[in-house]
Each structure stands twice: as C-alpha cells, then as structure tokens.
Amino acid sequence: MSANKDISRPATGPATVDTVERRRIGRIVRDDRDTATVEWLDAPADYERMTLSIEATIPAGTVRPQAGYDPYATTSPQRAGTPPEAPARPVKRDLRKLSEWIKQMRELEERKKRGEE
C-alpha cells in the first residue's frame, strides 16, 4: 500500500488547503539519451486551465453513417443500410479421390521404371 502514495500531498504533517488545491503544470523534458520525463512546475495564481467537455447535441444537417468502415474487409465497402454479402464458400475437395489418384500415379511410375506398360 505504501507504493501507491499520493504525490500531491506532502509526506509529513497534516494536509492543508494550500497543499491539496495546489495547481501544477506538467512539461515533458528530454535528457541526453532522448528519454522523456515530466517536469512539474507550480502554476501561477492567475493561471486558468482550459476546460474540455463533450457536446451533448449533434448539429442539424449532420448525417451519421449507418455502417462503419472495416479496413480489413476483402470486399468493397457496403452502402449504408445494406446488409453485407456473405463470402462465397470454397469448393470442397474430395481427399479420398486425390489419395487414390496419387497411388495410381506412383504405380504408373513404378511400371515405367520396370519397363512394363
């Protein structure tokens, strides 16, 4: 549990309002081996952070796509709203017939070597 210390509070003494609400700015610094580290600086008193938020509404006239784009698809992209086509199944091979054919070919080769017809 001691490994998960909160570094924003001082290690000793009670937490005060000044130490808990202290604002810091992080800056990425690179050393001679090009290793990136974060350097923390105290923010000025008049520093205001930009607040980020997600808009809840979609602007009028914006069209949402019905289907997403699959970059790994082997077929051309489908139009929105149409179901994707099922891929064609490969033709099944009868491996028993193939095995018999290979045996016949080997027999023919053996007969040729022996001089038979």
The first five atom37 places (N, CA, C, CB, O) and aatype in JSON, in Angstrom:
{
  "aatype": [12, 15, 0, 2, 11, 3, 9, 15, 1, 14, 0, 16, 7, 14, 0, 16, 19, 3, 16, 19, 6, 1, 1, 1, 9, 7, 1, 9, 19, 1, 3, 3, 1, 3, 16, 0, 16, 19, 6, 17, 10, 3, 0, 14, 0, 3, 18, 6, 1, 12, 16, 10, 15, 9, 6, 0, 16, 9, 14, 0, 7, 16, 19, 1, 14, 5, 0, 7, 18, 3, 14, 18, 0, 16, 16, 15, 14, 5, 1, 0, 7, 16, 14, 14, 6, 0, 14, 0, 1, 14, 19, 11, 1, 3, 10, 1, 11, 10, 15, 6, 17, 9, 11, 5, 12, 1, 6, 10, 6, 6, 1, 11, 11, 1, 7, 6, 6],
  "atom_mask": [
    [1, 1, 1, 1, 1],
    [1, 1, 1, 1, 1],
    [1, 1, 1, 1, 1],
    [1, 1, 1, 1, 1],
    [1, 1, 1, 1, 1],
    [1, 1, 1, 1, 1],
    [1, 1, 1, 1, 1],
    [1, 1, 1, 1, 1],
    [1, 1, 1, 1, 1],
    [1, 1, 1, 1, 1],
    [1, 1, 1, 1, 1],
    [1, 1, 1, 1, 1],
    [1, 1, 1, 0, 1],
    [1, 1, 1, 1, 1],
    [1, 1, 1, 1, 1],
    [1, 1, 1, 1, 1],
    [1, 1, 1, 1, 1],
    [1, 1, 1, 1, 1],
    [1, 1, 1, 1, 1],
    [1, 1, 1, 1, 1],
    [1, 1, 1, 1, 1],
    [1, 1, 1, 1, 1],
    [1, 1, 1, 1, 1],
    [1, 1, 1, 1, 1],
    [1, 1, 1, 1, 1],
    [1, 1, 1, 0, 1],
    [1, 1, 1, 1, 1],
    [1, 1, 1, 1, 1],
    [1, 1, 1, 1, 1],
    [1, 1, 1, 1, 1],
    [1, 1, 1, 1, 1],
    [1, 1, 1, 1, 1],
    [1, 1, 1, 1, 1],
    [1, 1, 1, 1, 1],
    [1, 1, 1, 1, 1],
    [1, 1, 1, 1, 1],
    [1, 1, 1, 1, 1],
    [1, 1, 1, 1, 1],
    [1, 1, 1, 1, 1],
    [1, 1, 1, 1, 1],
    [1, 1, 1, 1, 1],
    [1, 1, 1, 1, 1],
    [1, 1, 1, 1, 1],
    [1, 1, 1, 1, 1],
    [1, 1, 1, 1, 1],
    [1, 1, 1, 1, 1],
    [1, 1, 1, 1, 1],
    [1, 1, 1, 1, 1],
    [1, 1, 1, 1, 1],
    [1, 1, 1, 1, 1],
    [1, 1, 1, 1, 1],
    [1, 1, 1, 1, 1],
    [1, 1, 1, 1, 1],
    [1, 1, 1, 1, 1],
    [1, 1, 1, 1, 1],
    [1, 1, 1, 1, 1],
    [1, 1, 1, 1, 1],
    [1, 1, 1, 1, 1],
    [1, 1, 1, 1, 1],
    [1, 1, 1, 1, 1],
    [1, 1, 1, 0, 1],
    [1, 1, 1, 1, 1],
    [1, 1, 1, 1, 1],
    [1, 1, 1, 1, 1],
    [1, 1, 1, 1, 1],
    [1, 1, 1, 1, 1],
    [1, 1, 1, 1, 1],
    [1, 1, 1, 0, 1],
    [1, 1, 1, 1, 1],
    [1, 1, 1, 1, 1],
    [1, 1, 1, 1, 1],
    [1, 1, 1, 1, 1],
    [1, 1, 1, 1, 1],
    [1, 1, 1, 1, 1],
    [1, 1, 1, 1, 1],
    [1, 1, 1, 1, 1],
    [1, 1, 1, 1, 1],
    [1, 1, 1, 1, 1],
    [1, 1, 1, 1, 1],
    [1, 1, 1, 1, 1],
    [1, 1, 1, 0, 1],
    [1, 1, 1, 1, 1],
    [1, 1, 1, 1, 1],
    [1, 1, 1, 1, 1],
    [1, 1, 1, 1, 1],
    [1, 1, 1, 1, 1],
    [1, 1, 1, 1, 1],
    [1, 1, 1, 1, 1],
    [1, 1, 1, 1, 1],
    [1, 1, 1, 1, 1],
    [1, 1, 1, 1, 1],
    [1, 1, 1, 1, 1],
    [1, 1, 1, 1, 1],
    [1, 1, 1, 1, 1],
    [1, 1, 1, 1, 1],
    [1, 1, 1, 1, 1],
    [1, 1, 1, 1, 1],
    [1, 1, 1, 1, 1],
    [1, 1, 1, 1, 1],
    [1, 1, 1, 1, 1],
    [1, 1, 1, 1, 1],
    [1, 1, 1, 1, 1],
    [1, 1, 1, 1, 1],
    [1, 1, 1, 1, 1],
    [1, 1, 1, 1, 1],
    [1, 1, 1, 1, 1],
    [1, 1, 1, 1, 1],
    [1, 1, 1, 1, 1],
    [1, 1, 1, 1, 1],
    [1, 1, 1, 1, 1],
    [1, 1, 1, 1, 1],
    [1, 1, 1, 1, 1],
    [1, 1, 1, 1, 1],
    [1, 1, 1, 1, 1],
    [1, 1, 1, 0, 1],
    [1, 1, 1, 1, 1],
    [1, 1, 1, 1, 1]
  ],
  "atom_positions": [
    [[0.81, -1.18, 0.0], [0.0, 0.0, 0.0], [0.86, 1.26, 0.0], [-0.93, -0.01, 1.19], [0.45, 2.29, -0.54]],
    [[2.04, 1.2, 0.58], [2.88, 2.38, 0.67], [3.43, 2.79, -0.69], [4.03, 2.13, 1.64], [3.87, 3.93, -0.86]],
    [[3.42, 1.88, -1.67], [3.92, 2.21, -3.0], [2.96, 3.11, -3.75], [4.17, 0.94, -3.81], [3.36, 3.78, -4.7]],
    [[1.69, 3.16, -3.35], [0.69, 3.97, -4.04], [0.46, 5.29, -3.33], [-0.63, 3.2, -4.14], [-0.69, 5.65, -3.07]],
    [[1.51, 6.02, -3.0], [1.39, 7.29, -2.3], [0.87, 8.36, -3.25], [2.74, 7.71, -1.71], [1.15, 8.34, -4.44]],
    [[0.12, 9.26, -2.69], [-0.37, 10.4, -3.45], [0.71, 11.47, -3.4], [-1.74, 10.94, -2.89], [0.98, 12.01, -2.32]],
    [[1.34, 11.79, -4.52], [2.48, 12.7, -4.51], [2.04, 14.16, -4.45], [3.33, 12.47, -5.74], [2.89, 15.04, -4.32]],
    [[0.74, 14.45, -4.55], [0.29, 15.83, -4.5], [0.28, 16.36, -3.06], [-1.09, 15.95, -5.12], [0.22, 17.57, -2.86]],
    [[0.33, 15.49, -2.08], [0.33, 15.89, -0.67], [1.73, 15.72, -0.09], [-0.72, 15.07, 0.14], [2.48, 14.84, -0.53]],
    [[2.09, 16.53, 0.88], [3.41, 16.37, 1.49], [3.48, 15.07, 2.28], [3.74, 17.56, 2.41], [2.46, 14.58, 2.77]],
    [[4.69, 14.52, 2.41], [4.88, 13.23, 3.06], [4.65, 13.31, 4.57], [6.26, 12.71, 2.79], [4.23, 12.33, 5.18]],
    [[4.92, 14.47, 5.17], [4.74, 14.6, 6.62], [3.81, 15.76, 6.91], [6.1, 14.79, 7.34], [3.66, 16.68, 6.1]],
    [[3.18, 15.73, 8.08], [2.31, 16.82, 8.51], [0.92, 16.69, 7.93], [0.0, 0.0, 0.0], [0.7, 15.94, 6.99]],
    [[-0.02, 17.43, 8.5], [-1.4, 17.35, 8.03], [-1.56, 18.07, 6.69], [-2.35, 17.96, 9.07], [-0.81, 19.0, 6.38]],
    [[-2.53, 17.62, 5.92], [-2.79, 18.23, 4.62], [-3.57, 19.51, 4.82], [-3.57, 17.25, 3.69], [-4.59, 19.53, 5.51]],
    [[-3.09, 20.57, 4.24], [-3.78, 21.86, 4.34], [-4.43, 22.17, 3.01], [-2.81, 22.98, 4.74], [-4.19, 21.48, 2.02]],
    [[-5.25, 23.21, 3.0], [-5.96, 23.59, 1.79], [-4.96, 24.02, 0.72], [-6.97, 24.72, 2.08], [-5.17, 23.73, -0.46]],
    [[-3.89, 24.7, 1.11], [-2.91, 25.18, 0.13], [-2.2, 24.02, -0.57], [-1.88, 26.07, 0.82], [-1.97, 24.09, -1.78]],
    [[-1.87, 22.97, 0.16], [-1.14, 21.87, -0.46], [-2.04, 20.97, -1.28], [-0.44, 21.04, 0.59], [-1.6, 20.43, -2.3]],
    [[-3.3, 20.8, -0.87], [-4.21, 19.91, -1.59], [-4.67, 20.56, -2.89], [-5.41, 19.55, -0.71], [-4.76, 19.88, -3.91]],
    [[-4.97, 21.85, -2.87], [-5.5, 22.53, -4.05], [-4.41, 23.2, -4.88], [-6.52, 23.55, -3.63], [-4.72, 24.03, -5.74]],
    [[-3.18, 22.85, -4.65], [-2.08, 23.44, -5.41], [-2.17, 22.98, -6.85], [-0.71, 23.05, -4.79], [-2.36, 21.79, -7.13]],
    [[-2.03, 23.91, -7.76], [-2.09, 23.57, -9.18], [-0.68, 23.48, -9.72], [-2.93, 24.61, -9.98], [0.19, 24.29, -9.4]],
    [[-0.48, 22.47, -10.55], [0.83, 22.25, -11.13], [0.7, 22.11, -12.64], [1.52, 21.01, -10.52], [-0.34, 21.68, -13.14]],
    [[1.73, 22.46, -13.33], [1.77, 22.32, -14.78], [2.85, 21.31, -15.11], [2.04, 23.7, -15.48], [3.98, 21.42, -14.63]],
    [[2.52, 20.32, -15.92], [3.49, 19.31, -16.31], [4.07, 19.63, -17.68], [0.0, 0.0, 0.0], [3.35, 20.02, -18.6]],
    [[5.38, 19.46, -17.79], [6.06, 19.73, -19.05], [6.98, 18.55, -19.35], [6.87, 21.06, -18.99], [7.66, 18.05, -18.46]],
    [[6.98, 18.11, -20.6], [7.82, 16.98, -20.98], [9.22, 17.49, -21.3], [7.22, 16.23, -22.2], [9.4, 18.41, -22.09]],
    [[10.21, 16.86, -20.66], [11.61, 17.24, -20.84], [12.37, 15.99, -21.28], [12.23, 17.84, -19.51], [12.12, 14.9, -20.78]],
    [[13.29, 16.16, -22.23], [14.08, 15.03, -22.73], [15.54, 15.21, -22.31], [13.97, 14.91, -24.28], [16.09, 16.31, -22.37]],
    [[16.17, 14.1, -21.89], [17.57, 14.17, -21.48], [18.48, 13.85, -22.65], [17.84, 13.2, -20.31], [18.02, 13.76, -23.79]],
    [[19.79, 13.67, -22.37], [20.77, 13.43, -23.45], [20.56, 12.1, -24.16], [22.17, 13.48, -22.89], [21.03, 11.94, -25.28]],
    [[19.88, 11.15, -23.54], [19.58, 9.86, -24.18], [18.19, 9.86, -24.82], [19.68, 8.73, -23.16], [17.7, 8.81, -25.24]],
    [[17.57, 11.01, -24.9], [16.26, 11.2, -25.51], [15.16, 10.45, -24.75], [16.28, 10.74, -26.96], [14.18, 10.0, -25.34]],
    [[15.35, 10.32, -23.44], [14.33, 9.72, -22.59], [13.42, 10.83, -22.09], [14.96, 8.94, -21.4], [13.9, 11.85, -21.58]],
    [[12.12, 10.66, -22.24], [11.15, 11.68, -21.84], [10.79, 11.52, -20.38], [9.9, 11.61, -22.71], [10.52, 10.42, -19.91]],
    [[10.78, 12.63, -19.66], [10.32, 12.67, -18.27], [9.42, 13.88, -18.12], [11.53, 12.72, -17.27], [9.45, 14.8, -18.94]],
    [[8.63, 13.88, -17.07], [7.72, 15.0, -16.81], [8.34, 15.88, -15.73], [6.3, 14.51, -16.39], [8.75, 15.39, -14.68]],
    [[8.39, 17.15, -16.01], [8.89, 18.12, -15.03], [7.69, 18.91, -14.54], [10.0, 19.08, -15.66], [6.97, 19.51, -15.34]],
    [[7.45, 18.91, -13.24], [6.3, 19.59, -12.68], [6.69, 20.97, -12.19], [5.68, 18.76, -11.54], [7.69, 21.13, -11.49]],
    [[5.9, 21.95, -12.56], [6.12, 23.34, -12.15], [4.87, 23.83, -11.44], [6.48, 24.25, -13.37], [3.76, 23.42, -11.78]],
    [[5.04, 24.72, -10.44], [3.87, 25.31, -9.79], [3.23, 26.31, -10.74], [4.26, 26.0, -8.44], [3.92, 27.13, -11.35]],
    [[1.92, 26.23, -10.85], [1.19, 27.14, -11.74], [1.06, 28.5, -11.08], [-0.21, 26.57, -12.09], [0.93, 28.59, -9.86]],
    [[1.09, 29.57, -11.88], [0.88, 30.91, -11.3], [-0.53, 31.01, -10.71], [1.09, 32.01, -12.37], [-1.42, 30.24, -11.07]],
    [[-0.72, 31.94, -9.83], [-2.01, 32.1, -9.15], [-3.12, 32.47, -10.14], [-1.92, 33.16, -8.06], [-4.27, 32.09, -9.93]],
    [[-2.8, 33.22, -11.2], [-3.82, 33.65, -12.14], [-3.96, 32.7, -13.34], [-3.51, 35.06, -12.63], [-4.63, 33.03, -14.31]],
    [[-3.34, 31.54, -13.27], [-3.38, 30.57, -14.37], [-4.73, 29.89, -14.41], [-2.25, 29.52, -14.24], [-5.2, 29.37, -13.4]],
    [[-5.38, 29.88, -15.59], [-6.66, 29.2, -15.75], [-6.49, 28.09, -16.78], [-7.78, 30.19, -16.19], [-5.98, 28.31, -17.87]],
    [[-6.93, 26.9, -16.42], [-6.87, 25.77, -17.34], [-8.07, 25.79, -18.26], [-6.79, 24.44, -16.58], [-9.17, 26.19, -17.87]],
    [[-7.84, 25.36, -19.48], [-8.94, 25.26, -20.43], [-9.77, 24.03, -20.06], [-8.41, 25.18, -21.9], [-9.23, 22.94, -19.9]],
    [[-11.07, 24.22, -19.94], [-11.93, 23.09, -19.6], [-12.39, 22.43, -20.89], [-13.15, 23.55, -18.75], [-12.78, 23.09, -21.84]],
    [[-12.34, 21.12, -20.9], [-12.77, 20.35, -22.05], [-14.07, 19.65, -21.71], [-11.68, 19.32, -22.47], [-14.25, 19.14, -20.6]],
    [[-14.98, 19.63, -22.67], [-16.25, 18.94, -22.45], [-16.73, 18.33, -23.76], [-17.32, 19.92, -21.88], [-16.25, 18.69, -24.83]],
    [[-17.66, 17.42, -23.65], [-18.22, 16.75, -24.82], [-19.58, 17.38, -25.1], [-18.35, 15.21, -24.59], [-20.41, 17.53, -24.2]],
    [[-19.8, 17.74, -26.35], [-21.08, 18.31, -26.71], [-22.15, 17.24, -26.68], [-21.01, 18.97, -28.1], [-21.94, 16.13, -27.17]],
    [[-23.28, 17.56, -26.11], [-24.36, 16.6, -25.97], [-25.25, 16.55, -27.2], [-25.17, 16.91, -24.76], [-25.95, 15.56, -27.4]],
    [[-25.25, 17.58, -28.01], [-26.14, 17.62, -29.17], [-25.35, 17.51, -30.45], [-26.97, 18.91, -29.17], [-24.17, 17.86, -30.51]],
    [[-26.02, 17.01, -31.48], [-25.42, 16.9, -32.8], [-25.97, 18.04, -33.65], [-25.73, 15.49, -33.46], [-27.18, 18.25, -33.68]],
    [[-25.11, 18.79, -34.33], [-25.6, 19.91, -35.13], [-26.57, 19.44, -36.21], [-24.43, 20.65, -35.77], [-26.45, 18.32, -36.72]],
    [[-27.53, 20.29, -36.54], [-28.51, 19.96, -37.57], [-27.82, 19.79, -38.91], [-29.61, 21.06, -37.66], [-26.86, 20.5, -39.22]],
    [[-28.3, 18.86, -39.69], [-27.72, 18.62, -41.02], [-26.59, 17.61, -41.02], [0.0, 0.0, 0.0], [-26.1, 17.24, -42.09]],
    [[-26.16, 17.16, -39.85], [-25.09, 16.17, -39.77], [-25.69, 14.79, -40.0], [-24.37, 16.24, -38.39], [-26.67, 14.41, -39.36]],
    [[-25.1, 14.05, -40.91], [-25.59, 12.71, -41.24], [-24.67, 11.7, -40.59], [-25.67, 12.5, -42.78], [-23.46, 11.72, -40.8]],
    [[-25.24, 10.81, -39.81], [-24.46, 9.74, -39.19], [-24.42, 8.54, -40.12], [-25.04, 9.34, -37.81], [-25.45, 8.18, -40.69]],
    [[-23.28, 7.92, -40.29], [-23.23, 6.72, -41.12], [-23.94, 5.56, -40.43], [-21.76, 6.33, -41.43], [-23.87, 5.41, -39.21]],
    [[-24.63, 4.75, -41.21], [-25.35, 3.61, -40.65], [-24.42, 2.43, -40.38], [-26.48, 3.18, -41.6], [-24.62, 1.67, -39.43]],
    [[-23.4, 2.28, -41.2], [-22.46, 1.18, -41.03], [-21.05, 1.76, -40.98], [-22.59, 0.13, -42.19], [-20.76, 2.75, -41.65]],
    [[-20.2, 1.16, -40.18], [-18.83, 1.62, -40.07], [-17.97, 1.1, -41.21], [0.0, 0.0, 0.0], [-18.42, 0.27, -42.01]],
    [[-16.76, 1.58, -41.28], [-15.82, 1.17, -42.31], [-14.9, 0.11, -41.73], [-15.02, 2.37, -42.86], [-14.31, 0.31, -40.67]],
    [[-14.76, -1.0, -42.42], [-13.89, -2.07, -41.98], [-12.65, -2.07, -42.87], [-14.62, -3.46, -42.02], [-12.75, -2.47, -44.03]],
    [[-11.49, -1.64, -42.39], [-10.3, -1.58, -43.23], [-9.76, -2.95, -43.6], [-9.22, -0.78, -42.55], [-8.95, -3.07, -44.52]],
    [[-10.19, -3.99, -42.88], [-9.71, -5.34, -43.14], [-10.63, -6.13, -44.06], [-9.53, -6.08, -41.84], [-10.36, -7.29, -44.37]],
    [[-11.71, -5.52, -44.5], [-12.66, -6.21, -45.37], [-12.01, -6.48, -46.73], [-13.96, -5.39, -45.54], [-11.29, -5.64, -47.25]],
    [[-12.27, -7.66, -47.28], [-11.69, -8.0, -48.57], [-12.58, -7.56, -49.72], [-11.44, -9.5, -48.66], [-12.14, -7.56, -50.87]],
    [[-13.81, -7.19, -49.43], [-14.72, -6.71, -50.47], [-14.81, -5.2, -50.4], [-16.12, -7.35, -50.31], [-14.3, -4.58, -49.46]],
    [[-15.44, -4.62, -51.38], [-15.6, -3.17, -51.38], [-16.57, -2.77, -50.27], [-16.11, -2.66, -52.75], [-17.41, -3.58, -49.87]],
    [[-16.46, -1.54, -49.78], [-17.34, -1.13, -48.68], [-18.81, -1.13, -49.13], [-16.95, 0.27, -48.17], [-19.12, -0.8, -50.27]],
    [[-19.67, -1.5, -48.22], [-21.1, -1.57, -48.49], [-21.72, -0.19, -48.33], [-21.79, -2.58, -47.56], [-21.2, 0.67, -47.62]],
    [[-22.84, 0.0, -49.01], [-23.59, 1.22, -48.8], [-24.25, 1.16, -47.44], [-24.64, 1.44, -49.93], [-24.52, 0.08, -46.92]],
    [[-24.5, 2.32, -46.88], [-25.13, 2.37, -45.57], [-26.53, 1.78, -45.64], [-25.18, 3.81, -45.05], [-27.3, 2.11, -46.54]],
    [[-26.85, 0.92, -44.71], [-28.18, 0.35, -44.63], [-28.34, -0.97, -45.34], [0.0, 0.0, 0.0], [-29.38, -1.62, -45.19]],
    [[-27.37, -1.4, -46.13], [-27.48, -2.68, -46.83], [-26.7, -3.74, -46.07], [-26.98, -2.57, -48.29], [-25.61, -3.46, -45.58]],
    [[-27.24, -4.94, -45.98], [-26.51, -6.0, -45.26], [-25.3, -6.44, -46.08], [-27.43, -7.21, -44.96], [-25.36, -6.45, -47.31]],
    [[-24.23, -6.82, -45.43], [-23.04, -7.28, -46.16], [-23.3, -8.61, -46.83], [-21.83, -7.39, -45.21], [-24.06, -9.45, -46.33]],
    [[-22.66, -8.8, -47.98], [-22.82, -10.05, -48.71], [-22.0, -11.15, -48.03], [-22.37, -9.88, -50.19], [-20.91, -10.92, -47.52]],
    [[-22.56, -12.36, -48.05], [-21.86, -13.5, -47.47], [-20.73, -13.91, -48.42], [-22.84, -14.69, -47.2], [-20.96, -13.98, -49.63]],
    [[-19.54, -14.18, -47.93], [-18.45, -14.59, -48.81], [-18.73, -15.96, -49.43], [-17.11, -14.62, -48.03], [-19.34, -16.83, -48.79]],
    [[-18.29, -16.14, -50.66], [-18.51, -17.41, -51.35], [-17.65, -18.48, -50.7], [-18.18, -17.29, -52.86], [-16.49, -18.25, -50.37]],
    [[-18.24, -19.67, -50.51], [-17.51, -20.78, -49.9], [-16.6, -21.41, -50.94], [-18.47, -21.84, -49.31], [-16.98, -21.53, -52.1]],
    [[-15.41, -21.82, -50.54], [-14.54, -22.51, -51.49], [-15.09, -23.9, -51.81], [-13.11, -22.63, -50.91], [-15.8, -24.5, -51.0]],
    [[-14.76, -24.39, -52.98], [-15.23, -25.7, -53.41], [-14.51, -26.75, -52.58], [-14.99, -25.93, -54.94], [-13.29, -26.7, -52.43]],
    [[-15.27, -27.71, -52.03], [-14.66, -28.76, -51.22], [-14.01, -29.8, -52.13], [-15.72, -29.44, -50.3], [-14.56, -30.16, -53.17]],
    [[-12.87, -30.24, -51.74], [-12.12, -31.26, -52.48], [-12.33, -32.61, -51.82], [-10.6, -30.9, -52.55], [-12.37, -32.72, -50.59]],
    [[-12.46, -33.64, -52.65], [-12.59, -34.99, -52.13], [-11.19, -35.55, -51.96], [-13.47, -35.9, -53.06], [-10.55, -35.93, -52.95]],
    [[-10.71, -35.61, -50.75], [-9.33, -36.02, -50.49], [-9.13, -37.52, -50.71], [-8.94, -35.66, -49.08], [-8.0, -37.96, -50.97]],
    [[-10.18, -38.31, -50.62], [-10.04, -39.74, -50.89], [-9.71, -39.98, -52.36], [-11.33, -40.5, -50.5], [-8.85, -40.8, -52.69]],
    [[-10.4, -39.25, -53.23], [-10.11, -39.39, -54.67], [-8.7, -38.91, -54.97], [-11.14, -38.59, -55.51], [-8.0, -39.5, -55.8]],
    [[-8.28, -37.85, -54.31], [-6.93, -37.35, -54.52], [-5.91, -38.4, -54.1], [-6.7, -36.05, -53.73], [-4.92, -38.63, -54.8]],
    [[-6.15, -39.04, -52.96], [-5.24, -40.07, -52.47], [-5.17, -41.24, -53.45], [-5.69, -40.57, -51.1], [-4.08, -41.75, -53.72]],
    [[-6.31, -41.67, -53.99], [-6.32, -42.75, -54.98], [-5.56, -42.35, -56.24], [-7.76, -43.13, -55.34], [-4.82, -43.16, -56.79]],
    [[-5.74, -41.13, -56.68], [-5.05, -40.64, -57.88], [-3.53, -40.66, -57.68], [-5.52, -39.21, -58.24], [-2.78, -41.05, -58.58]],
    [[-3.08, -40.22, -56.48], [-1.64, -40.22, -56.18], [-1.1, -41.64, -56.2], [-1.37, -39.56, -54.8], [-0.01, -41.88, -56.73]],
    [[-1.84, -42.6, -55.64], [-1.41, -44.0, -55.65], [-1.3, -44.53, -57.08], [-2.38, -44.87, -54.84], [-0.36, -45.24, -57.41]],
    [[-2.26, -44.19, -57.92], [-2.22, -44.61, -59.33], [-1.01, -44.04, -60.04], [-3.51, -44.2, -60.06], [-0.35, -44.74, -60.8]],
    [[-0.71, -42.77, -59.8], [0.43, -42.13, -60.45], [1.73, -42.81, -60.0], [0.47, -40.61, -60.11], [2.63, -43.02, -60.82]],
    [[1.84, -43.15, -58.72], [3.04, -43.82, -58.23], [3.18, -45.21, -58.87], [3.0, -43.94, -56.7], [4.28, -45.63, -59.21]],
    [[2.04, -45.92, -59.02], [2.06, -47.24, -59.67], [2.54, -47.12, -61.11], [0.67, -47.88, -59.63], [3.33, -47.94, -61.57]],
    [[2.04, -46.09, -61.82], [2.46, -45.88, -63.21], [3.96, -45.61, -63.3], [1.68, -44.7, -63.84], [4.64, -46.12, -64.19]],
    [[4.48, -44.81, -62.38], [5.91, -44.51, -62.36], [6.72, -45.78, -62.13], [6.24, -43.46, -61.27], [7.74, -46.0, -62.78]],
    [[6.26, -46.62, -61.21], [6.95, -47.88, -60.92], [6.94, -48.8, -62.15], [6.29, -48.6, -59.71], [7.94, -49.44, -62.47]],
    [[5.8, -48.86, -62.85], [5.7, -49.7, -64.04], [6.65, -49.2, -65.13], [4.25, -49.74, -64.57], [7.29, -50.0, -65.81]],
    [[6.74, -47.87, -65.29], [7.64, -47.31, -66.29], [9.09, -47.66, -65.98], [7.47, -45.79, -66.36], [9.87, -47.98, -66.88]],
    [[9.44, -47.6, -64.68], [10.81, -47.94, -64.3], [11.13, -49.39, -64.59], [11.04, -47.64, -62.82], [12.25, -49.72, -64.98]],
    [[10.14, -50.28, -64.4], [10.35, -51.7, -64.64], [10.23, -52.07, -66.13], [9.34, -52.5, -63.84], [10.59, -53.18, -66.54]],
    [[9.74, -51.13, -66.94], [9.6, -51.4, -68.36], [8.29, -52.01, -68.74], [0.0, 0.0, 0.0], [8.13, -52.46, -69.88]],
    [[7.32, -52.04, -67.82], [6.01, -52.58, -68.13], [5.14, -51.49, -68.74], [5.34, -53.17, -66.86], [5.5, -50.31, -68.74]],
    [[3.98, -51.9, -69.27], [3.08, -50.93, -69.86], [1.87, -50.67, -69.06], [2.68, -51.36, -71.19], [1.02, -49.87, -69.45]]
  ]
}
